[in-house]
Amino acid sequence: MNKKWIYYLGLTLVAAIWGANFGVSRSAMETFDPILFSFLRFGLAVPFFFLILKIKEGSIGLPWKVMLQLAFIGLIGVTGLEIAVMYSIKYTTLANASLLNVAPWPIFAALFAPLFVKEKFTRRLAVGGAGAIIGVTFIILGGEEGFNLSSDHMIGNLLAFGVSIIGALFNLSCMPLMKKYSSLRVSTWFIFFGALFMLPLTMGSWSKVDWSGLEAGHYTAIVYNVLICTVFAFVVWNASMFKIGAARANFFRYVVPGAAVIAGLVFFDEGITLWQMVGAVCMGAGLVWISTEKKEPEPVPIAVVQ
């Protein structure tokens, strides 16, 4: 029995988790500086990654030369990229951030993939991806907030779009190391270095937080980001991506804005428009079309941080 549906379900679940995190992170940044919140997310996740690596593979080490490479990858892909994500959420609307951060990423990943991995861009993937792109655009632009090109949001918009380009290249550039070492081992170390480089940037932020005044919601946001959005989501996403391939897996990022809209309805009593429902149908049809391709390209593991 073909059980590939389990991996597509895993991708959908993780994308939904990340979608809900747009609202969680936006709320948390009313209390925490964006860089500090990013550090808490990845810094607190590091021990869990090393524990999983030790249990699963029996060791955690790497050659020093490889560690230097991963230090650079962590600096760009975790320290720089995640700070850009947090500030894009802070300095533009959620609609803008979700559209510019999420929508172009799979396109760039599919376009750049042949430069890094042997993965075929099929006609079915192109058609399904186009349907998903149209759907996610309707979901975001059809909301009450819409897409805002105001100059007040320009910095956040540019950061969000830059995240898509750099993020896609970052994912794919890990391939040479992951042909020799597991994605878990490589990613554990670049997340460690990314958090390490982020630590000095938080020095002025710790004293600005009223730690004694933190409430249950603040701790819930931290736990959600560390255990669910980072540790759990990373393991499930990469295990699923390994089985079905990078290009088609990245299109499941389009579930993120849909999940964000649903979270807004459930937690913030925000409405859902007809255009958003039409978009959800288009997006769902596109992703189903992608997932039902009989002959799939050779899967390649790719590390992801969201």
Disulfide bonds with the S-S distance in Angstrom:
none
